[in-house]
């Protein structure tokens, strides 16, 4: 049997179709942010490219800029086994599932229900008992048309949150790999300092022997021996402290790679303090890869969607319900098309009075959006600050390393000359102690400044959201430089 759709319901369907494209939320516009005319800590001749959204730009295997195969292998382990990264991956997967959940609300919900029951009575005094049963099946559907864009805004908000979660995942990777590189190079510097200390201790032991021989020969005071012993003991103590520091760094690297510290070891190898050179130009577009900037911008988008969701409460909501079912006493007749019961209906709900609750929620959403915009702009400002800081540190450390090498070379020559003069009886042992301590400090200063250069390079890489390999900069070659 064919049933005509009631005219009021048909008109409602047409109205819903006509209004389904309406939306009450504000159109999203990426907020502007203060941008400097050029990098302050780089000469203008190196070039400048205005920043554009580029959070999807590849960050690349930036750690390979340092040319260390051991670091390359550790970085691969971190990306697979690090638990902070694994947690960020799970959060991103959860956010993607939330998008699918919100998108499902755009479509009708269909449900199937079925039931069977049996009842009867028992006659007294041996009478005949009677029994009967019923079977039912029903197919129902419910659909809420998205007349005012509330559901689409919810999907958009969930998508923005998922993209922010994706940026958080990128931030976790960048952070963990940066921490690995810093710990790794700090460990290598500790190895170099331990080697320098071991060599210095051998020299101090020889100096102690010389002072002891001169004391036994009656040509030097006992204080010379005591000073030599003090310097040797202090240096051994410094070496013991540095051994502990190395062990701590080794444990940290183990945890970053997802391995228990007890089963992890880093053999001593030669350390080459490579500092990657900056490209001829460092476009500001690279800064847009920063995950925190991408995450902050997506938070603005999500907050913008929440305004539309809040505004939609001003308008009526519609819901369509339809069902088709049958109830029969015989299971065989349950799926018969004849005598099936059907229904279709339209319901509407509209808030008449709420004492300003909807307006308050809209104002809350607007304030949340303004806060997200301010947070985004502050994140961009902080990003520029961090880059400038690292560029300044890079320039300063390069000069410091050059001067410290000169100082170390001079201190080494002074130490040898003072020792020779002490052997000749021309100076006291106090001069030897001062010269030896000065030479050791100068050697260690060179090593510490060299690793500081590498750490500053890592900081700059993290500040711009990734590396600066030439192939990543190639698309900018034809850009207008100002």
SVG drawing of the C-alpha trace seen along z (x, -y; Angstrom):
<svg xmlns="http://www.w3.org/2000/svg" viewBox="-12 -47 131 78">
<polyline fill="none" stroke="black" stroke-width="0.4" points="0.0,0.0 1.4,-3.5 0.8,-6.3 1.0,-10.0 3.2,-12.1 1.2,-14.6 1.4,-18.1 2.6,-19.9 5.4,-17.4 6.4,-17.9 6.4,-21.6 8.6,-21.2 11.1,-19.1 11.3,-21.7 11.8,-24.4 14.6,-22.5 16.3,-21.9 16.1,-25.6 17.5,-26.7 20.2,-24.0 22.7,-26.3 22.2,-29.0 24.9,-29.6 25.0,-32.1 28.6,-31.8 31.2,-34.5 33.4,-33.7 36.9,-32.7 39.8,-35.0 43.3,-34.2 44.3,-36.9 47.1,-39.2 50.2,-39.3 53.0,-41.9 55.8,-41.1 59.2,-42.9 60.6,-44.3 63.8,-42.2 65.8,-40.0 67.6,-42.4 70.4,-39.9 71.1,-39.1 72.4,-41.6 69.8,-42.9 71.8,-41.6 71.0,-38.0 67.4,-38.5 63.9,-38.6 60.8,-36.9 57.4,-38.0 55.9,-35.2 53.0,-33.2 51.1,-30.2 53.5,-27.3 52.8,-25.0 52.5,-22.0 56.0,-22.7 58.4,-19.7 60.6,-20.0 63.0,-17.4 65.7,-15.4 67.4,-18.5 69.7,-16.6 71.6,-15.4 72.9,-18.9 75.4,-18.0 76.9,-15.1 76.9,-12.6 75.9,-9.0 75.4,-8.0 73.0,-10.9 71.2,-9.9 70.6,-6.4 69.4,-7.7 67.0,-10.1 65.5,-7.1 64.9,-5.3 63.4,-8.4 60.8,-8.7 59.7,-5.1 60.1,-4.4 59.7,-7.7 56.7,-7.5 55.9,-11.3 55.7,-11.1 53.5,-8.0 51.2,-9.8 50.9,-12.7 50.2,-10.2 47.3,-8.8 46.0,-12.2 46.0,-13.0 44.2,-9.8 41.6,-10.6 41.1,-14.1 40.6,-12.5 37.9,-10.2 36.2,-13.2 36.0,-14.8 34.3,-11.6 31.9,-11.6 30.9,-15.3 30.5,-14.7 28.2,-11.7 25.7,-14.1 25.0,-15.5 23.4,-12.3 20.2,-10.5 20.3,-8.0 18.6,-4.7 17.7,-2.2 16.1,1.3 14.2,2.8 12.5,6.1 10.8,8.0 8.8,11.0 6.5,11.8 4.3,14.6 1.5,14.5 -1.3,16.6 -3.4,17.7 -3.7,20.9 -7.3,22.2 -8.1,23.5 -9.6,26.9 -8.2,28.6 -9.6,26.1 -7.9,25.4 -5.1,22.8 -4.8,20.3 -1.7,18.7 -0.9,16.2 2.1,14.3 3.1,11.2 6.1,10.4 7.1,6.9 9.7,5.3 10.3,1.6 12.6,-0.5 13.0,-4.1 15.0,-7.1 15.7,-10.5 17.4,-13.4 18.1,-16.9 18.7,-19.2 21.6,-21.6 19.5,-24.7 21.7,-27.3 25.1,-25.6 25.5,-24.5 26.5,-21.0 28.9,-22.2 30.4,-24.6 30.9,-21.7 32.6,-19.7 34.8,-22.7 35.7,-23.1 36.6,-19.5 38.7,-19.7 40.6,-22.7 41.2,-20.9 42.4,-17.9 44.8,-20.1 46.0,-21.6 46.6,-18.1 48.6,-17.4 50.7,-20.5 51.1,-19.3 52.4,-16.0 54.9,-17.9 55.9,-19.9 56.5,-16.7 58.7,-15.3 60.6,-18.6 61.0,-18.9 62.1,-15.3 64.6,-15.3 66.0,-18.6 66.4,-17.3 68.1,-14.2 70.6,-16.3 71.3,-18.6 71.9,-15.7 74.0,-13.8 76.3,-16.7 76.6,-17.5 77.6,-13.9 80.2,-14.2 81.6,-17.4 81.7,-15.7 83.8,-12.9 86.2,-15.5 86.5,-17.3 87.1,-14.0 89.9,-13.3 91.4,-16.7 91.1,-16.2 92.8,-12.8 95.7,-14.3 95.9,-17.2 95.9,-14.9 98.8,-13.0 100.7,-16.3 99.7,-17.2 101.0,-13.9 104.4,-14.6 104.4,-18.1 103.8,-16.5 106.7,-14.2 108.9,-17.1 107.9,-19.1 108.5,-16.0 111.9,-15.4 112.8,-19.1 111.6,-19.0 113.5,-15.8 116.6,-17.5 116.1,-20.4 115.7,-23.0 111.9,-23.4 109.6,-24.0 107.0,-21.4 104.3,-23.9 105.2,-23.1 104.3,-19.5 101.1,-20.4 100.0,-22.8 100.7,-20.1 98.7,-17.6 95.8,-20.1 95.7,-20.9 95.8,-17.2 93.0,-16.2 90.7,-19.1 91.2,-18.1 90.4,-14.5 87.3,-15.6 86.3,-17.6 86.7,-14.5 84.5,-12.5 81.8,-15.1 82.0,-15.1 81.7,-11.3 78.5,-11.7 77.2,-14.3 78.0,-12.0 76.1,-9.2 73.1,-11.4 73.2,-12.5 73.5,-8.8 70.4,-7.9 68.4,-10.8 69.3,-9.6 68.2,-6.1 64.8,-7.2 64.4,-9.4 65.0,-6.4 62.5,-4.3 65.2,-2.0 65.7,-1.4 69.0,-3.2 70.3,0.0 70.5,1.7 71.9,-1.3 75.4,-2.5 77.1,-5.2 80.7,-4.3 83.3,-7.1 84.0,-8.3 85.7,-11.3 83.7,-14.5 83.7,-16.9 81.8,-20.0 80.1,-20.7 78.0,-23.9 75.7,-24.1 76.2,-27.2 73.2,-29.4 72.0,-29.7 72.4,-33.0 68.9,-33.9 66.7,-32.8 63.1,-33.5 60.6,-34.3 58.3,-31.7 60.3,-29.0 59.0,-30.4 55.5,-29.5 56.4,-25.8 56.6,-26.2 54.1,-23.8 53.1,-26.1 52.1,-28.8 50.1,-26.4 48.4,-25.1 47.6,-28.6 46.1,-29.6 44.0,-26.4 42.8,-27.3 41.5,-30.6 39.6,-28.8 38.0,-26.4 37.0,-29.4 35.5,-31.1 33.4,-28.0 32.2,-28.1 30.7,-31.5 28.5,-30.1 27.5,-27.2 26.5,-29.5 24.5,-31.8 22.5,-28.9 20.7,-28.6 18.8,-31.7 17.0,-29.9 14.5,-27.0 15.7,-23.4 13.9,-20.9 13.9,-17.2 12.3,-14.7 11.3,-11.2 10.0,-8.3 9.2,-4.8 8.0,-1.6 6.9,1.4 4.5,4.3 3.2,6.3 1.7,9.8 0.9,12.9 2.6,15.1 6.2,14.8 5.7,15.9 3.5,12.8 6.0,10.5 7.6,9.4 4.5,9.2 4.2,5.9 0.5,5.6 -0.9,3.9 2.5,2.4 2.3,-0.7 4.3,-3.8 4.7,-7.3 6.5,-10.4 6.6,-13.6 8.3,-17.0 9.1,-18.5 10.4,-22.0 11.9,-23.5 12.5,-27.1 13.7,-28.8 11.2,-31.5 12.8,-32.9 16.1,-32.0 16.9,-35.2 19.8,-36.0 21.6,-32.6 22.1,-32.3 23.5,-35.8 25.8,-35.0 27.1,-31.9 27.6,-33.9 29.6,-36.6 31.6,-33.8 32.4,-32.4 33.4,-35.8 35.7,-36.5 37.2,-33.0 37.9,-33.9 39.5,-37.2 41.7,-35.4 42.7,-32.9 43.7,-35.7 45.8,-37.4 47.4,-34.1 48.2,-33.5 49.8,-37.0 51.8,-36.5 53.0,-33.2 54.2,-34.8 55.9,-37.6 57.6,-35.1 58.7,-33.1 60.4,-36.1 62.1,-36.8 63.4,-33.3 64.9,-33.4 66.5,-36.8 67.9,-35.4 69.4,-32.4 70.8,-34.4 72.5,-36.7 73.8,-33.8 75.2,-32.3 77.1,-35.4 78.4,-35.9 79.5,-32.3 81.4,-32.3 83.5,-35.3 83.9,-33.7 85.2,-30.4 87.7,-32.3 89.0,-34.3 89.0,-31.3 91.2,-29.3 93.7,-32.1 93.5,-32.3 93.9,-28.5 97.0,-28.4 98.6,-31.2 97.8,-29.6 99.4,-26.3 102.6,-28.1 102.6,-30.0 102.1,-26.8 105.1,-25.1 107.3,-28.1 106.4,-28.5 107.1,-24.7 110.5,-25.1 111.3,-28.1 110.2,-26.3 112.6,-23.4 115.3,-26.0 114.4,-27.5 113.4,-30.9 109.8,-31.0 107.9,-29.6 105.4,-26.7 102.5,-29.1 103.2,-30.4 103.1,-26.9 99.7,-26.2 98.2,-29.4 99.6,-28.7 98.3,-25.1 94.8,-26.0 94.6,-28.8 95.6,-26.4 93.1,-23.8 90.2,-26.3 91.1,-27.7 91.0,-24.2 87.7,-23.4 86.3,-26.8 87.0,-26.0 85.1,-22.8 82.2,-24.3 81.8,-27.1 81.9,-24.7 79.1,-22.6 77.2,-25.9 77.5,-26.7 75.9,-23.4 73.1,-23.9 72.5,-27.4 72.2,-25.9 69.7,-23.4 67.8,-26.2 67.6,-28.1 66.4,-25.1 63.6,-24.6 62.8,-28.3 62.1,-28.3 60.3,-24.9 62.9,-22.8 66.0,-22.7 67.2,-25.0 68.6,-22.5 69.0,-24.1 66.3,-22.0 63.7,-23.5 64.7,-27.0 64.7,-26.4 61.1,-27.5 62.1,-30.9 64.9,-31.5 62.6,-33.6 60.9,-35.5 61.2,-39.2 63.7,-40.1 63.3,-43.3"/>
</svg>
